[in-house]
């Protein structure tokens, strides 16, 4: 996230590192990178460096269970399967892959009721992966990852193929007649959703058909990263590295492979599938690639609608959400308040 959490200060993060890992902070700085988690860079008085992540938790414990399973799976892939490209967390002193920190109380409308899960990673001296780089190195990593399924599957959760925040999107589609005024982008969000509601309903129905076919598929599911996109890949002196393992799940191989196909194209999809089959002997239905391509967009749409329909402020994160929603659903609507800067 680009905006630091209002209820999790640098001091609270530093205290969690000292209690959980015995890491004493000499310098701690918020890192405005990515979208979804909060990040800090930490340097100890002795010069050791770490990358720290905090994820907001819900009251029901589900998010915590998901994160714990994912991080435990990543550690298993690195340590037991020998996948050197897996940037897994550093276990805390109690052996757990993360620790929970309660946020400062800022009222029920501001503080996540479940606190935050804090995870510590080694700091990597690395370069960004080129966005237009060849798919070969990524495909090599993914083939090795999928082959490690027997080692790590005991820890991983299964993909339920659900669209995150779909109930929120469904409720929004049924509430288009009234005015939305919860925040600066609410009115624009309502108008954009109203203009595309019919198309969205068709896309959701088409997704459900693809998901049904996928569940009936004959291919075994494998350990998948979930988001092997260029900004989750790094170039290090020791070779490629893959970060952000909070999305790891047992799933069809297409959950990873669609990221290597770029824009929807039957020719590109077939090329990636054929290369993957040569490496692994595993078949990947082209419809599964489309399933995950659609799921990514529909999940983003649902999450952004949920954010912008409810009380929010105008900041870097909500501006990104509004701009992305316009990109998914069409061009900006002239005359609608709440345009991004």
N, C-alpha and C positions, 0 to 999 in steps of 0.2 A: 504494500500500500504506500501511497505517496504522502499521506498525512499520518503522523504518529498517533497512536491511540491516546485518547484524552485521559484514560484511567490507568495507564501503565507507564510509569516514569522510567527514565534511565536508571534512577537509583533503585527501583524495584527490580529491574532486570539485573543490575549488578549484584544485588543481594541474593537473587535466585542462583546466579552463577557461583557465588561464594558458598552458599549452603549446599547446592546440589552437586557441584563439580570440584569445589575447592579452587576455583579460578578467581583470582583477585584482579579487578579491573584497574588498570592505570589510566586508560582512555576508553570511553565508550561513545559511539556516535550513531545516530539513527541513519539507516540507509534507505533512501526512498527509491526502492526498486521493486518491480513485480506488482502483482495485483492479487490480493487475497490474504496474504500473510504480512506480518510486520517484521522488519529485519534491523539488526544492529551489527556494526563491526566493533570488535573489542581487541584492545592491546593490553597485555599485562605489564607490570613494572619491569619484568625481565625481557620484554620484547616479543613474547609469544602472541600469536594473532588467532582470533576465532571469528566465526560468522554465526550469529545467533538469530533464531527465528521464534516468533510468538504467534500463536493462532488462537483466535477467540473461540471460546467453548460455550455450548448451550447448557441449559440446566439439566437436560435429560441424560447427559453423559455419553451420548452417541458419538459426537465429534471426537471426544477424548479416546473412545474405544477405537475409532477408525484410525486416528493418528498413531496410537500405540501399536496397533497391528501393522501399519505401514512402515513405521520406523524399525520395528523388530524384524520385519521382512527384509528391509534394506540392509540391516546389519548382517543378517544371515547370508544374503547374496554376496556381500563383501568378504565376510570372514569364512563362511563354510563353502560357498560356491567358488570363491577365488576370483570374483569379478572385480578387477582392479579399477575399472571405470566407475564403479558405484560410489558416489560420495555420500556415505552413510553417516549418521550422527555419532557423536562420541557418547558412550553410555555414562550416566551419572554415577556417583559413588555407590548408590544402592543397586546398580546394575540395570536400572530402567533407562529407556532411550529418551525420556523427557521428564520434566517435572512441572507441576501445576502451580501457578501463581495467582492469587486473588487480586483482581484489579482494585484500585482505590474507589471508594463509594462516591459516585457522582450523581446518584439518583437513579430511579428505575428506568428512566428514559434514556440514560446514557451508558451505564455500566453493564457489560455482558454479565449475565447472572452466573455463568459458570467459570469465570476467570479466564486464564490463558494457559496454554501448553507451551512451555519454553524448551527449545531443542538447541543443542550446540553442535556446530560442525567445524572441521578444520578449515582454516583460511587457505585458499588456493591462489598461487601466483599463476594466473591464466589469462588467456586472450579470449575474446568473444568468438563464437563460431560464426562463420560467414552465412548470412541468410540465404545466399544463392549457391551455397556449397554443394558438391555432389552428394548423392544419397548413400554412396558406398560405405563410408565409415560408420554412419548411423545404422545402416542395415546390418553391418557386422556386429555391432554392439547388441542390437535387438535380437539377432539370431542366437547369440550366446546367452542373452538374458532369458529368452524363451526356453532354451535348452536346460536352464537351471531350475525349471519348475519343480522337479522332484525334491530338490534341496529346501526350497523356501515355501512350498504351498501350504505347509502346516500352519504357518503364521498368517498368511494372507487372507483377506476377505474376498468374496466373489462379487463381481459386478452385477448389480441388479438391473442394469439397462434403463434405470429410471432417469427422467429429466429432473434435475435438481430444481426446486422451487416451482415445479409445475402447478401445484395447487394455488400458489400465489398468482401465477399467470392466468389460470382458469378463472379465479375470482375477479381479476382485473378485467378480463374480457366480458364478464357478466355485469360490470359496473361502469360501463362507458357512457351511460346517459347522464350521470351526475357530474358535477364539477370536481376536479382534483386540485387542491390548493395546499397540500401538506408541505411543499417546499418549492424552491425556485424553478425546478424542472418538471414539476408534477403536471401542469397544464399542457406543456408540450408533449410529455409522455402520453397523456390521454389522447390527444389529437392524433399522434402518430400511430398509436395502437388502434384507434377507431378506423383509421384509413386503411389498415392492413389486417383487420380482424378476420375477414373471410379467408384470406390467404394463409394466415397463421393457423386457423382451425384445420385447413386442408393439410398443411405441413405436419401438424401434430398427428392427424389420422394416418398419414403416410408413414410417419415414424413408427407408429404402433404396429403397422403391418410388417415393417422391416424387423422390428424387435421380436415379433412372434416368430418369423422365419429364422432369425438368428438363434433363438432359444432351441429351436428344433434341429439345428445344424448338427452334422455328424462329427465335426472336428473337435478334438479335445481342447479345453481352454488352457491357457498358459499364464505364467507370471508376466504381467505387462507393467510398463512404467506409467503409461497413460498420457503423458505430455512430452514426448521426445522432440520438442521443437527447437529451433536454433538457439533461442535464448535460455534453454535449459542444458545446452551443451557447451563445453569449454575446451579450449586447446591448452594443454599443459605440457611441461617438458617430458612427462612420462607417457603422453598420448592423450587421446580424447577422454573427457570425463562427462558424466551425466549427473545432474543435480536435481533437486526438488522431487524427492521420493514419497511425498505425502499422498500422491495419487496412485501408488502401486496397488494393483488388484489382480486376481485371477479373472481372465476375460479372453474373448477371442483375440487372435493375433492382430486382427484388423484394428483393434483399439490403438495400437502403436503405429501400424503401417500407414494409416491414412495420412499421418503427418508428413510422410515422405513423398506424397503424390502431388503436393501443391494444390493448385486450383482444380476443380472437378474436371477430369478428362479421362475418358475410357482408355486412351492409348497409354497415358502415364500410369494409370492404375494397373493396367495389365503388365507393363514393364516391371513395376515394383513387385507385383505378385509373382511374376515368373522368376525374377532374381531371388526372391525369398524362397520360392519352392526349390530352386537349384541348391540353395544353401541348407535347407532344413528338411526337404521332402514333404512339407506341410502345405496343404491347399488352403487358400483364403478366398472365399466367395466375394465377388466384387460388390454385391449388395451389402456385405458387412462393412466395407469401406464407406459406402454412402450412409449407412446407419450411423457410424461414429462421426462422420462429417456433419450430418444433420443434428446429431445430439449435441455437439459442441455449440453450434449456433443457437439452437433452441434453449439450451441451458443458460447461455449468456443472456439471451433475450429475457428469460424468466427472472434471472437474478437482477438484471438492471431495472426491469419493471418493478420488481419488489422494492428495490432501493429507492427509486424515484417516485413511486406512488405514496410512500410513507414519509414521515417527517425526516427531512435532511437539510443540510446546509450546502451552499455553493462553495466547493473547494476543489482541489486537484482531482480527487477520486470521483466525485460526482460529475465533474466536467468530462472526465474520461468515459464514465458510464453513459452519459447522455450522447456524447459524440459516437461511441460505439453502437448504441442503440439506433441512432440515425443511419449508420452505415449498414446495419443488418436489415432495417425495415424501409429504407428509402432516403431520399434527399431531405434536407431541412425544410420545414414548412414555413413559408413566408408569413410574417405577421404574428407568429406564436411567441409569447414571452418565454424566456428561459433558454435563449440561444447560448451556446458556449462562447466564451471569449475567444 
